[in-house]
Amino acid sequence: MSNSTAAEPAARGKRALRRLARWQAMLGVPLIVILLVLHLGLSSTSEMLIQTQFTFYQANTSLQKAALAMVQARRAVEIAAEKRDLEMMYHASDVLNSSLALLREGTWNTPGVRVQMVEPISLAEPERDIVALDAQLQQAAVQLQARKPLPDLTGVADRLDVLYITFREMQARHERTVFDVYTRLAVQQRRYEWAVRATLALLLTLYGSLIWLYVSQRQTLAALREARDAAERATRAKSDFLAVMSHEIRTPLNGVIGVSDLLDATQLDATQREYVNLVRDSGSHLLRIIDDVLDFSRIEAEHTSLAEAPFDLREVVSQMTALLAGEAHGDVHLEVAIGEEVPPLIVGDRTRYAQILTNLVKNALKFTHEGEVMLDIDVTDREELVIRVRDTGIGIEPAQIDTIYQPFAQADSSIARAYGGTGLGLAITRRLVDLMGGDITVRSVPGQGTEFMVHLPLKRPAPGTGINSSGESATPARRGLNVLVVEDNPVNQMVTRRMLESLGHHVQIAADGREGVSLARGNDYDLILMDLQMPHMSGIDAAAEIRRAGSRAQIVALSANALPEHRTAAEAAGMSGFLAKPARLGDLERLLQSLFPAGA
């Protein structure tokens, strides 16, 4: 798992936590508001129930006492009429007045009581009857006191009976009304209670699930962080392993290829020269395999960055075709066509463009035994650079199309056995095209041929922009340079010395970084070729120490550590160039031409 692969789920987990928080706010807050509203409704209903009970009790008591008062008043009127008893007449009047006061002062009829569903009771008519009856009794009492004949009080008694019946009916009607209201309020209260319980349960479920999801997400994030850390450790371990293997393989390869170049420059017969070329070609082939593995590993680990500089695409194509001239089988021809719309200069990574072209053309030549391989480069109306590579080779089976971009794989195992190769060329090409923001497609007919098509964004340089030639300089290198080679491997010491001496330069050897610093302080060197990985003191530390001592010599890293981070570290230490092992005689000559032109 790469760092980005591990970091992407972690980022998704953090976004999920933020979404959970938003859901909590979107659902939790309204539920809390609903719960508060339901609680207020429940409290109001409970208050109305209590008020209804109190009102019922007060009203029922008042009506019951009023009915009893009518009975008492009728009895007192009968006794007063029968016995002409003035005291009983006044007693009957007092009973009526007390019942009237009771009716008027009863809380059941107070406007402030909020029992809105209770039907109001009208007491106006009973009150008028009681007042009229009290007036008749007062008149009768006056006549008794004056010893005059009493009026007929039968109507008063009958009216008191009617009032008794009226109060009892009002009491019964009020009981039924209040019972209905109480029932409705009780049902409403139970509904509020169930609504409150349901909302509370939903709220608790929501927050409980959110808490559970939050804890689970945190655990997932912790696991993802642990996986990311493990992936980073694995990536570092892989990078360290690749760096070590690159150094350990390139170091002896430097001796193999370097000695082959030196042998090729001596007097050899035809057989010996053939053997030397075989050794050199085998070493070069092994070097290309190592470079492919390192390239793919850097791209896969996302450690590859693209340069942005103007370059001549036609020159790149020319150099590539010259390099691959010997790759064709038999009479297979490599044809190149570059459209007139392709500008003289384009902006991009020259090395990566060359790598894409080389991989595609080399792959086509590899699987084509007769016919031709055609490289066609043109520009579309959408400002895209189109690269087409067509061949008349063996083609690819439809079922194998999806596997051709997989690393360390070819169309099938039989092809891998017949043609060899690591299967990294197309995998690297696909990833480079993706890095450049383009796309690659393939069409193939088994037995007839294959066509790869690459679309890349075309970037044109600013007007007036030029480039420095990337080929060999027309100006030869200045001869007779004093060169210090800081190298711990005896074979590489000998190879580098012989190459430099064959170019006419004076060479001195230092076996490690500490000795190199000591010699640099006591001598005036033009050039220091510095290995990076050495005992006692590394090349990075040695270069930094030499720069601190004030040396103005050109320091160039000559190292089997060829990863980008090694180049960056060399630049930071004050080195002015980097030459990866194995270094060929031509590589050294071009380096010296660029640093020490003869006219300088």
TIGUKOL-91595 format. One line per field, with one value per residue (C-alpha): x, y, z; residue in three letters; chain. Coordinates in nm, 3 decimals. Example, Ala and Ser with C-alpha at 12.3 -4.5 7.8 and 13.67 -1.06 7.14 Angstrom:
2
px (1.230, 1.367)
py (-0.450, -0.106)
pz (0.780, 0.714)
code (ALA, SER)
unit (A, A)
***
This chain:
600
px (0.000, 0.143, 0.119, -0.161, -0.347, -0.340, -0.407, -0.712, -0.930, -0.814, -0.930, -1.260, -1.296, -1.246, -1.504, -1.743, -1.697, -1.779, -2.091, -2.191, -2.159, -2.377, -2.638, -2.631, -2.705, -2.968, -3.158, -3.069, -3.159, -3.509, -3.577, -3.476, -3.708, -3.990, -3.923, -3.941, -4.268, -4.418, -4.305, -4.474, -4.791, -4.781, -4.732, -5.021, -5.250, -5.158, -5.232, -5.570, -5.650, -5.577, -5.784, -6.070, -6.068, -6.064, -6.340, -6.555, -6.519, -6.598, -6.893, -7.037, -7.012, -7.171, -7.462, -7.514, -7.517, -7.753, -7.994, -7.982, -8.037, -8.356, -8.477, -8.395, -8.557, -8.878, -8.898, -8.844, -9.115, -9.363, -9.296, -9.313, -9.647, -9.795, -9.690, -9.663, -9.304, -9.115, -8.776, -8.828, -8.929, -8.605, -8.415, -8.560, -8.451, -8.099, -8.072, -8.167, -7.915, -7.637, -7.709, -7.705, -7.368, -7.239, -7.340, -7.195, -6.861, -6.797, -6.456, -6.618, -6.764, -6.448, -6.343, -5.969, -6.010, -5.866, -6.102, -6.184, -6.375, -6.624, -6.962, -7.038, -7.331, -7.579, -7.691, -7.876, -8.229, -8.181, -8.031, -8.334, -8.570, -8.382, -8.383, -8.758, -8.830, -8.619, -8.820, -9.147, -9.013, -8.900, -9.250, -9.406, -9.175, -9.284, -9.651, -9.583, -9.408, -9.705, -9.945, -10.113, -10.244, -9.974, -9.992, -10.023, -9.669, -9.762, -9.608, -9.285, -9.262, -9.337, -9.075, -8.816, -8.896, -8.836, -8.506, -8.404, -8.475, -8.296, -7.981, -7.983, -8.018, -7.739, -7.524, -7.587, -7.531, -7.210, -7.086, -7.139, -6.966, -6.672, -6.640, -6.624, -6.366, -6.163, -6.171, -6.052, -5.777, -5.667, -5.645, -5.455, -5.218, -5.149, -5.080, -4.837, -4.669, -4.629, -4.505, -4.251, -4.135, -4.109, -3.918, -3.688, -3.626, -3.557, -3.323, -3.138, -3.119, -2.988, -2.721, -2.636, -2.591, -2.389, -2.167, -2.127, -2.049, -1.806, -1.623, -1.620, -1.494, -1.222, -1.115, -1.117, -0.909, -0.665, -0.638, -0.591, -0.321, -0.148, -0.180, -0.047, 0.248, 0.313, 0.293, 0.535, 0.774, 0.741, 0.801, 1.109, 1.233, 1.174, 1.351, 1.643, 1.654, 1.646, 1.917, 2.140, 2.074, 2.127, 2.461, 2.572, 2.479, 2.596, 2.934, 3.053, 2.873, 3.085, 3.390, 3.241, 3.130, 3.428, 3.684, 3.492, 3.526, 3.896, 3.950, 3.760, 4.008, 4.307, 4.441, 4.212, 4.151, 3.799, 3.715, 3.837, 3.643, 3.330, 3.373, 3.427, 3.114, 2.914, 3.032, 2.956, 2.613, 2.520, 2.623, 2.424, 2.120, 2.147, 2.179, 1.858, 1.674, 1.796, 1.695, 1.346, 1.296, 1.413, 1.201, 0.887, 0.951, 0.992, 0.676, 0.479, 0.597, 0.499, 0.854, 0.874, 0.848, 0.840, 1.074, 0.932, 1.177, 1.170, 1.329, 1.342, 1.116, 1.259, 1.607, 1.476, 1.318, 1.638, 1.851, 1.597, 1.587, 1.968, 1.978, 1.722, 1.864, 2.005, 1.686, 1.495, 1.458, 1.569, 1.419, 1.184, 1.195, 1.138, 0.956, 0.915, 0.670, 0.646, 0.366, 0.434, 0.207, 0.448, 0.631, 1.013, 1.015, 0.774, 0.778, 0.803, 1.035, 1.272, 1.392, 1.040, 0.928, 1.229, 1.144, 0.785, 0.896, 1.174, 0.948, 0.673, 0.902, 1.126, 0.821, 0.693, 1.031, 1.056, 0.735, 0.763, 0.948, 0.850, 0.696, 0.747, 0.712, 0.568, 0.610, 0.374, 0.367, 0.115, -0.089, -0.470, -0.702, -0.737, -0.367, -0.284, 0.030, -0.062, 0.197, 0.104, 0.320, 0.195, 0.353, 0.286, 0.386, 0.221, -0.058, -0.234, -0.525, -0.836, -0.840, -0.481, -0.532, -0.608, -0.290, -0.031, 0.006, 0.054, 0.408, 0.631, 0.374, 0.343, 0.054, 0.115, 0.389, 0.481, 0.558, 0.765, 0.967, 1.004, 1.091, 1.222, 1.209, 1.080, 0.739, 0.796, 0.819, 0.446, 0.374, 0.621, 0.486, 0.128, 0.223, 0.433, 0.146, -0.084, 0.167, 0.171, -0.209, -0.258, -0.401, -0.289, -0.501, -0.423, -0.583, -0.460, -0.550, -0.376, -0.140, -0.174, -0.027, -0.082, -0.128, -0.059, -0.191, -0.083, -0.251, -0.050, -0.124, 0.085, 0.271, 0.437, 0.731, 0.707, 0.809, 1.184, 1.263, 1.570, 1.742, 2.089, 2.199, 2.179, 2.417, 2.789, 2.956, 3.134, 3.406, 3.646, 3.727, 4.031, 4.312, 4.561, 4.312, 4.412, 4.147, 4.097, 3.895, 3.751, 3.652, 3.680, 3.639, 3.977, 3.827, 3.639, 3.954, 4.145, 3.864, 3.807, 4.182, 4.239, 3.944, 4.060, 4.421, 4.308, 4.150, 4.481, 4.419, 4.623, 4.458, 4.509, 4.314, 4.167, 4.036, 3.764, 3.603, 3.841, 4.146, 3.971, 3.920, 4.283, 4.413, 4.173, 4.309, 4.668, 4.626, 4.467, 4.235, 4.025, 3.778, 3.686, 3.489, 3.322, 3.166, 2.881, 2.889, 3.232, 3.371, 3.488, 3.327, 3.053, 3.085, 2.813, 2.999, 3.332, 3.194, 3.043, 3.375, 3.570, 3.332, 3.366, 3.746, 3.707, 3.793, 3.670, 3.715, 3.423, 3.283, 3.080, 2.914, 3.018, 2.802, 2.602, 2.338, 2.129, 1.796, 1.655, 1.706, 2.078, 2.101, 1.921, 2.156, 2.458, 2.338, 2.272, 2.632, 2.771, 2.825, 2.787, 2.698, 2.596, 2.718, 2.558, 2.758, 2.837, 2.996, 3.102, 3.400, 3.162, 2.977, 3.299, 3.402, 3.068, 3.088, 3.434, 3.322, 3.040, 3.252, 3.586, 3.547, 3.880, 3.810, 3.739)
py (0.000, 0.336, 0.645, 0.792, 0.460, 0.459, 0.832, 0.831, 0.607, 0.812, 1.130, 0.961, 0.860, 1.220, 1.338, 1.070, 1.202, 1.552, 1.417, 1.244, 1.574, 1.744, 1.469, 1.505, 1.875, 1.822, 1.548, 1.598, 1.967, 1.933, 1.629, 1.821, 2.108, 1.860, 1.701, 2.040, 2.127, 1.791, 1.839, 2.181, 2.028, 1.749, 1.998, 2.214, 1.910, 1.796, 2.146, 2.145, 1.807, 1.940, 2.254, 2.042, 1.828, 2.134, 2.308, 1.997, 1.967, 2.337, 2.347, 2.019, 2.126, 2.466, 2.317, 2.045, 2.298, 2.524, 2.234, 2.149, 2.517, 2.508, 2.211, 2.386, 2.710, 2.525, 2.351, 2.681, 2.848, 2.567, 2.592, 2.973, 2.966, 2.697, 2.842, 3.209, 3.188, 3.505, 3.351, 3.068, 3.322, 3.510, 3.178, 3.087, 3.427, 3.381, 3.037, 3.184, 3.467, 3.226, 3.003, 3.310, 3.414, 3.060, 3.056, 3.398, 3.336, 2.982, 2.939, 2.710, 3.015, 3.235, 3.366, 3.303, 2.925, 2.787, 2.496, 2.593, 2.280, 2.296, 2.422, 2.744, 2.732, 3.021, 3.122, 3.436, 3.286, 3.094, 3.405, 3.615, 3.353, 3.343, 3.725, 3.734, 3.460, 3.636, 3.956, 3.766, 3.614, 3.956, 4.094, 3.801, 3.861, 4.225, 4.122, 3.869, 4.132, 4.367, 4.085, 4.105, 3.810, 3.618, 3.598, 3.258, 3.107, 2.797, 2.949, 3.018, 2.655, 2.531, 2.765, 2.639, 2.284, 2.388, 2.550, 2.232, 2.027, 2.288, 2.276, 1.896, 1.889, 2.147, 1.933, 1.620, 1.805, 1.958, 1.619, 1.473, 1.766, 1.764, 1.386, 1.417, 1.695, 1.499, 1.191, 1.390, 1.555, 1.219, 1.072, 1.379, 1.346, 0.980, 1.073, 1.341, 1.093, 0.836, 1.104, 1.225, 0.869, 0.791, 1.115, 1.055, 0.696, 0.819, 1.086, 0.836, 0.592, 0.865, 0.983, 0.627, 0.527, 0.842, 0.769, 0.409, 0.524, 0.782, 0.525, 0.277, 0.545, 0.646, 0.283, 0.257, 0.574, 0.438, 0.118, 0.319, 0.530, 0.215, 0.074, 0.401, 0.395, 0.034, 0.126, 0.414, 0.183, -0.072, 0.202, 0.322, -0.034, -0.093, 0.232, 0.139, -0.206, -0.064, 0.186, -0.086, -0.324, -0.047, 0.039, -0.321, -0.413, -0.093, -0.103, -0.429, -0.330, -0.020, -0.247, -0.483, -0.213, 0.014, -0.259, -0.362, -0.006, -0.003, -0.338, -0.219, 0.068, -0.173, -0.381, -0.688, -0.949, -1.009, -1.288, -1.094, -0.784, -0.998, -1.131, -0.781, -0.654, -0.947, -0.868, -0.498, -0.561, -0.805, -0.551, -0.279, -0.507, -0.579, -0.207, -0.137, -0.396, -0.232, 0.111, -0.018, -0.171, 0.149, 0.365, 0.160, 0.153, 0.532, 0.589, 0.339, 0.509, 0.848, 0.978, 1.078, 1.443, 1.578, 1.847, 2.139, 2.270, 2.335, 2.069, 1.957, 1.653, 1.580, 1.555, 1.314, 1.100, 1.104, 0.992, 0.724, 0.576, 0.571, 0.392, 0.129, 0.075, -0.262, -0.386, -0.470, -0.832, -0.914, -0.679, -0.498, -0.125, 0.152, 0.442, 0.782, 1.056, 1.384, 1.620, 1.975, 2.100, 1.965, 2.276, 2.294, 2.310, 2.174, 2.206, 1.896, 1.636, 1.543, 1.226, 1.098, 1.171, 0.977, 0.695, 0.672, 0.672, 0.420, 0.180, 0.186, 0.155, -0.103, -0.308, -0.294, -0.396, -0.678, -0.848, -0.774, -1.024, -0.891, -0.579, -0.248, -0.042, 0.305, 0.597, 0.883, 1.208, 1.485, 1.760, 1.765, 2.064, 2.041, 2.113, 1.752, 1.572, 1.235, 0.957, 0.648, 0.339, 0.076, -0.258, -0.563, -0.804, -1.094, -0.886, -0.937, -1.163, -0.967, -1.150, -1.035, -0.664, -0.577, -0.742, -0.567, -0.269, -0.486, -0.479, -0.784, -0.936, -0.990, -1.103, -1.464, -1.679, -1.834, -1.489, -1.407, -1.724, -1.665, -1.296, -1.236, -0.904, -0.790, -0.675, -0.329, -0.119, -0.072, -0.049, 0.240, 0.402, 0.388, 0.552, 0.820, 0.906, 0.934, 1.162, 1.387, 1.414, 1.209, 0.873, 0.567, 0.324, 0.008, -0.171, -0.507, -0.790, -1.120, -1.210, -0.872, -0.616, -0.367, 0.007, 0.211, 0.567, 0.822, 1.160, 1.415, 1.781, 2.000, 2.277, 2.537, 2.747, 3.123, 3.319, 3.367, 3.067, 2.864, 2.551, 2.433, 2.145, 1.817, 1.645, 1.634, 1.970, 2.083, 2.226, 1.957, 1.936, 2.112, 1.859, 1.816, 1.853, 1.764, 1.516, 1.360, 1.036, 0.953, 0.587, 0.291, 0.007, -0.094, -0.206, 0.120, 0.313, 0.144, 0.185, 0.554, 0.627, 0.456, 0.636, 0.977, 0.911, 0.800, 1.144, 1.312, 1.408, 1.366, 1.146, 1.093, 0.837, 0.866, 0.545, 0.707, 1.038, 1.126, 1.080, 1.278, 1.576, 1.562, 1.557, 1.833, 2.065, 2.017, 2.025, 2.244, 2.013, 2.110, 1.824, 1.587, 1.275, 1.170, 0.836, 0.873, 0.549, 0.492, 0.383, 0.632, 0.932, 0.941, 1.137, 1.381, 1.466, 1.483, 1.724, 1.949, 1.952, 2.036, 2.324, 2.457, 2.450, 2.695, 2.466, 2.590, 2.257, 2.116, 1.828, 1.570, 1.269, 0.944, 0.694, 0.376, 0.540, 0.675, 0.752, 1.108, 1.161, 1.090, 1.354, 1.604, 1.530, 1.573, 1.913, 2.020, 1.925, 2.161, 1.922, 2.062, 1.743, 1.379, 1.084, 0.748, 0.426, 0.249, 0.548, 0.496, 0.664, 0.879, 0.985, 1.106, 1.287, 1.471, 1.566, 1.716, 1.895, 2.064, 2.161, 2.246, 2.352, 2.402, 2.767, 2.853)
pz (0.000, -0.105, 0.110, -0.101, -0.096, 0.283, 0.320, 0.093, 0.322, 0.621, 0.448, 0.363, 0.729, 0.844, 0.594, 0.725, 1.080, 0.962, 0.789, 1.113, 1.298, 1.037, 1.062, 1.438, 1.403, 1.131, 1.316, 1.681, 1.714, 1.559, 1.775, 2.086, 1.984, 1.922, 2.262, 2.434, 2.256, 2.352, 2.710, 2.723, 2.578, 2.835, 3.119, 2.990, 2.963, 3.312, 3.445, 3.269, 3.421, 3.768, 3.704, 3.567, 3.881, 4.104, 3.904, 3.909, 4.285, 4.345, 4.106, 4.223, 4.587, 4.518, 4.325, 4.583, 4.868, 4.671, 4.620, 4.993, 5.073, 4.865, 5.069, 5.399, 5.287, 5.182, 5.519, 5.702, 5.489, 5.566, 5.943, 5.938, 5.746, 5.967, 6.303, 6.200, 6.328, 6.247, 6.327, 6.081, 5.818, 5.870, 5.873, 5.536, 5.401, 5.539, 5.377, 5.038, 5.075, 5.176, 4.873, 4.651, 4.796, 4.750, 4.384, 4.317, 4.491, 4.373, 4.192, 3.936, 3.771, 3.793, 3.450, 3.526, 3.534, 3.205, 3.143, 2.792, 2.697, 2.989, 2.882, 3.079, 3.330, 3.332, 3.685, 3.585, 3.602, 3.928, 4.086, 3.980, 4.122, 4.453, 4.478, 4.402, 4.655, 4.918, 4.858, 4.911, 5.232, 5.356, 5.287, 5.469, 5.766, 5.779, 5.783, 6.058, 6.263, 6.211, 6.303, 5.972, 5.776, 5.582, 5.207, 5.042, 5.044, 4.842, 4.529, 4.718, 4.828, 4.477, 4.335, 4.587, 4.473, 4.113, 4.209, 4.389, 4.078, 3.860, 4.073, 4.074, 3.693, 3.658, 3.885, 3.677, 3.347, 3.479, 3.595, 3.245, 3.075, 3.309, 3.274, 2.895, 2.920, 3.172, 2.947, 2.645, 2.849, 2.990, 2.637, 2.522, 2.816, 2.736, 2.372, 2.480, 2.715, 2.437, 2.194, 2.450, 2.515, 2.142, 2.069, 2.362, 2.247, 1.893, 2.026, 2.243, 1.951, 1.723, 1.962, 2.059, 1.694, 1.627, 1.924, 1.807, 1.454, 1.587, 1.799, 1.509, 1.272, 1.514, 1.540, 1.160, 1.132, 1.387, 1.185, 0.865, 1.028, 1.140, 0.786, 0.644, 0.882, 0.790, 0.421, 0.474, 0.657, 0.377, 0.118, 0.303, 0.337, -0.035, -0.123, 0.100, -0.054, -0.408, -0.322, -0.179, -0.469, -0.722, -0.563, -0.527, -0.887, -1.055, -0.883, -1.048, -1.370, -1.379, -1.386, -1.646, -1.891, -1.820, -1.877, -2.191, -2.324, -2.238, -2.408, -2.713, -2.746, -2.762, -3.049, -3.075, -3.335, -3.468, -3.225, -2.923, -3.029, -3.070, -2.717, -2.578, -2.754, -2.614, -2.261, -2.304, -2.462, -2.185, -1.922, -2.099, -2.115, -1.743, -1.678, -1.873, -1.664, -1.344, -1.471, -1.561, -1.215, -1.043, -1.270, -1.205, -0.831, -0.817, -1.021, -0.814, -0.492, -0.640, -0.610, -0.976, -1.075, -1.428, -1.555, -1.753, -2.012, -2.388, -2.609, -2.970, -3.013, -3.359, -3.210, -2.946, -3.218, -3.422, -3.128, -3.040, -3.392, -3.406, -3.072, -3.181, -3.528, -3.432, -3.259, -3.579, -3.697, -4.051, -4.310, -4.071, -4.141, -3.890, -4.058, -3.889, -3.988, -3.799, -3.903, -4.010, -3.730, -3.465, -3.337, -3.340, -2.960, -2.701, -2.321, -2.108, -1.963, -2.249, -2.074, -2.012, -2.367, -2.492, -2.254, -2.382, -2.746, -2.684, -2.492, -2.756, -3.060, -2.896, -2.800, -3.158, -3.304, -3.054, -3.172, -3.546, -3.769, -4.110, -4.252, -4.078, -3.764, -3.816, -3.575, -3.653, -3.449, -3.515, -3.346, -3.319, -3.333, -2.955, -2.904, -2.824, -2.928, -3.080, -3.094, -3.300, -3.312, -3.559, -3.641, -3.852, -3.577, -3.399, -3.243, -2.909, -2.829, -2.714, -2.381, -2.315, -2.386, -2.022, -1.895, -2.109, -1.870, -1.563, -1.423, -1.469, -1.706, -2.080, -2.293, -2.192, -2.046, -2.381, -2.527, -2.220, -2.275, -2.649, -2.639, -2.289, -2.108, -1.771, -1.890, -1.738, -2.054, -2.112, -1.738, -1.708, -2.025, -1.896, -1.567, -1.735, -1.969, -1.667, -1.491, -1.799, -1.798, -2.114, -2.210, -2.403, -2.605, -2.799, -3.092, -3.209, -3.449, -3.375, -3.657, -3.829, -3.593, -3.309, -3.285, -2.971, -2.960, -2.698, -2.648, -2.449, -2.374, -2.604, -2.424, -2.643, -2.516, -2.485, -2.797, -2.820, -2.601, -2.702, -2.577, -2.513, -2.727, -2.546, -2.785, -2.772, -2.764, -3.077, -2.855, -2.726, -2.358, -2.220, -2.181, -1.902, -1.612, -1.257, -1.144, -0.801, -0.804, -0.461, -0.492, -0.254, -0.508, -0.660, -0.993, -1.035, -0.936, -1.216, -1.475, -1.401, -1.397, -1.733, -1.893, -1.774, -1.871, -2.216, -2.250, -2.157, -1.793, -1.472, -1.210, -0.838, -0.633, -0.280, -0.125, 0.092, 0.177, 0.459, 0.238, -0.038, 0.198, 0.303, -0.057, -0.166, 0.105, -0.006, -0.385, -0.645, -0.844, -1.142, -1.094, -0.812, -0.904, -0.578, -0.497, -0.246, -0.048, 0.110, 0.447, 0.716, 0.544, 0.279, -0.042, 0.071, 0.392, 0.207, -0.056, 0.212, 0.400, 0.084, 0.007, 0.362, 0.316, 0.025, -0.264, -0.603, -0.779, -0.974, -0.767, -0.958, -0.799, -0.965, -0.784, -0.817, -0.594, -0.880, -0.712, -0.724, -0.353, -0.399, -0.671, -0.448, -0.157, -0.386, -0.503, -0.143, -0.054, -0.320, -0.610, -0.959, -1.145, -1.115, -1.320, -1.251, -1.266, -1.480, -1.652, -2.014, -2.172, -2.378, -2.063, -1.904, -2.221, -2.246, -1.879, -1.925, -2.243, -2.055, -1.752, -1.918, -2.282, -2.456, -2.529, -2.165)
code (MET, SER, ASN, SER, THR, ALA, ALA, GLU, PRO, ALA, ALA, ARG, GLY, LYS, ARG, ALA, LEU, ARG, ARG, LEU, ALA, ARG, TRP, GLN, ALA, MET, LEU, GLY, VAL, PRO, LEU, ILE, VAL, ILE, LEU, LEU, VAL, LEU, HIS, LEU, GLY, LEU, SER, SER, THR, SER, GLU, MET, LEU, ILE, GLN, THR, GLN, PHE, THR, PHE, TYR, GLN, ALA, ASN, THR, SER, LEU, GLN, LYS, ALA, ALA, LEU, ALA, MET, VAL, GLN, ALA, ARG, ARG, ALA, VAL, GLU, ILE, ALA, ALA, GLU, LYS, ARG, ASP, LEU, GLU, MET, MET, TYR, HIS, ALA, SER, ASP, VAL, LEU, ASN, SER, SER, LEU, ALA, LEU, LEU, ARG, GLU, GLY, THR, TRP, ASN, THR, PRO, GLY, VAL, ARG, VAL, GLN, MET, VAL, GLU, PRO, ILE, SER, LEU, ALA, GLU, PRO, GLU, ARG, ASP, ILE, VAL, ALA, LEU, ASP, ALA, GLN, LEU, GLN, GLN, ALA, ALA, VAL, GLN, LEU, GLN, ALA, ARG, LYS, PRO, LEU, PRO, ASP, LEU, THR, GLY, VAL, ALA, ASP, ARG, LEU, ASP, VAL, LEU, TYR, ILE, THR, PHE, ARG, GLU, MET, GLN, ALA, ARG, HIS, GLU, ARG, THR, VAL, PHE, ASP, VAL, TYR, THR, ARG, LEU, ALA, VAL, GLN, GLN, ARG, ARG, TYR, GLU, TRP, ALA, VAL, ARG, ALA, THR, LEU, ALA, LEU, LEU, LEU, THR, LEU, TYR, GLY, SER, LEU, ILE, TRP, LEU, TYR, VAL, SER, GLN, ARG, GLN, THR, LEU, ALA, ALA, LEU, ARG, GLU, ALA, ARG, ASP, ALA, ALA, GLU, ARG, ALA, THR, ARG, ALA, LYS, SER, ASP, PHE, LEU, ALA, VAL, MET, SER, HIS, GLU, ILE, ARG, THR, PRO, LEU, ASN, GLY, VAL, ILE, GLY, VAL, SER, ASP, LEU, LEU, ASP, ALA, THR, GLN, LEU, ASP, ALA, THR, GLN, ARG, GLU, TYR, VAL, ASN, LEU, VAL, ARG, ASP, SER, GLY, SER, HIS, LEU, LEU, ARG, ILE, ILE, ASP, ASP, VAL, LEU, ASP, PHE, SER, ARG, ILE, GLU, ALA, GLU, HIS, THR, SER, LEU, ALA, GLU, ALA, PRO, PHE, ASP, LEU, ARG, GLU, VAL, VAL, SER, GLN, MET, THR, ALA, LEU, LEU, ALA, GLY, GLU, ALA, HIS, GLY, ASP, VAL, HIS, LEU, GLU, VAL, ALA, ILE, GLY, GLU, GLU, VAL, PRO, PRO, LEU, ILE, VAL, GLY, ASP, ARG, THR, ARG, TYR, ALA, GLN, ILE, LEU, THR, ASN, LEU, VAL, LYS, ASN, ALA, LEU, LYS, PHE, THR, HIS, GLU, GLY, GLU, VAL, MET, LEU, ASP, ILE, ASP, VAL, THR, ASP, ARG, GLU, GLU, LEU, VAL, ILE, ARG, VAL, ARG, ASP, THR, GLY, ILE, GLY, ILE, GLU, PRO, ALA, GLN, ILE, ASP, THR, ILE, TYR, GLN, PRO, PHE, ALA, GLN, ALA, ASP, SER, SER, ILE, ALA, ARG, ALA, TYR, GLY, GLY, THR, GLY, LEU, GLY, LEU, ALA, ILE, THR, ARG, ARG, LEU, VAL, ASP, LEU, MET, GLY, GLY, ASP, ILE, THR, VAL, ARG, SER, VAL, PRO, GLY, GLN, GLY, THR, GLU, PHE, MET, VAL, HIS, LEU, PRO, LEU, LYS, ARG, PRO, ALA, PRO, GLY, THR, GLY, ILE, ASN, SER, SER, GLY, GLU, SER, ALA, THR, PRO, ALA, ARG, ARG, GLY, LEU, ASN, VAL, LEU, VAL, VAL, GLU, ASP, ASN, PRO, VAL, ASN, GLN, MET, VAL, THR, ARG, ARG, MET, LEU, GLU, SER, LEU, GLY, HIS, HIS, VAL, GLN, ILE, ALA, ALA, ASP, GLY, ARG, GLU, GLY, VAL, SER, LEU, ALA, ARG, GLY, ASN, ASP, TYR, ASP, LEU, ILE, LEU, MET, ASP, LEU, GLN, MET, PRO, HIS, MET, SER, GLY, ILE, ASP, ALA, ALA, ALA, GLU, ILE, ARG, ARG, ALA, GLY, SER, ARG, ALA, GLN, ILE, VAL, ALA, LEU, SER, ALA, ASN, ALA, LEU, PRO, GLU, HIS, ARG, THR, ALA, ALA, GLU, ALA, ALA, GLY, MET, SER, GLY, PHE, LEU, ALA, LYS, PRO, ALA, ARG, LEU, GLY, ASP, LEU, GLU, ARG, LEU, LEU, GLN, SER, LEU, PHE, PRO, ALA, GLY, ALA)
unit (A, A, A, A, A, A, A, A, A, A, A, A, A, A, A, A, A, A, A, A, A, A, A, A, A, A, A, A, A, A, A, A, A, A, A, A, A, A, A, A, A, A, A, A, A, A, A, A, A, A, A, A, A, A, A, A, A, A, A, A, A, A, A, A, A, A, A, A, A, A, A, A, A, A, A, A, A, A, A, A, A, A, A, A, A, A, A, A, A, A, A, A, A, A, A, A, A, A, A, A, A, A, A, A, A, A, A, A, A, A, A, A, A, A, A, A, A, A, A, A, A, A, A, A, A, A, A, A, A, A, A, A, A, A, A, A, A, A, A, A, A, A, A, A, A, A, A, A, A, A, A, A, A, A, A, A, A, A, A, A, A, A, A, A, A, A, A, A, A, A, A, A, A, A, A, A, A, A, A, A, A, A, A, A, A, A, A, A, A, A, A, A, A, A, A, A, A, A, A, A, A, A, A, A, A, A, A, A, A, A, A, A, A, A, A, A, A, A, A, A, A, A, A, A, A, A, A, A, A, A, A, A, A, A, A, A, A, A, A, A, A, A, A, A, A, A, A, A, A, A, A, A, A, A, A, A, A, A, A, A, A, A, A, A, A, A, A, A, A, A, A, A, A, A, A, A, A, A, A, A, A, A, A, A, A, A, A, A, A, A, A, A, A, A, A, A, A, A, A, A, A, A, A, A, A, A, A, A, A, A, A, A, A, A, A, A, A, A, A, A, A, A, A, A, A, A, A, A, A, A, A, A, A, A, A, A, A, A, A, A, A, A, A, A, A, A, A, A, A, A, A, A, A, A, A, A, A, A, A, A, A, A, A, A, A, A, A, A, A, A, A, A, A, A, A, A, A, A, A, A, A, A, A, A, A, A, A, A, A, A, A, A, A, A, A, A, A, A, A, A, A, A, A, A, A, A, A, A, A, A, A, A, A, A, A, A, A, A, A, A, A, A, A, A, A, A, A, A, A, A, A, A, A, A, A, A, A, A, A, A, A, A, A, A, A, A, A, A, A, A, A, A, A, A, A, A, A, A, A, A, A, A, A, A, A, A, A, A, A, A, A, A, A, A, A, A, A, A, A, A, A, A, A, A, A, A, A, A, A, A, A, A, A, A, A, A, A, A, A, A, A, A, A, A, A, A, A, A, A, A, A, A, A, A, A, A, A, A, A, A, A, A, A, A, A, A, A, A, A, A, A, A, A, A, A, A, A, A, A, A, A, A, A, A, A, A, A, A, A, A, A, A, A, A, A, A, A, A, A, A, A, A, A, A, A, A, A, A, A, A, A, A, A, A, A, A, A, A, A, A, A, A, A, A, A, A, A, A, A, A, A, A, A, A, A, A, A, A, A, A)
***
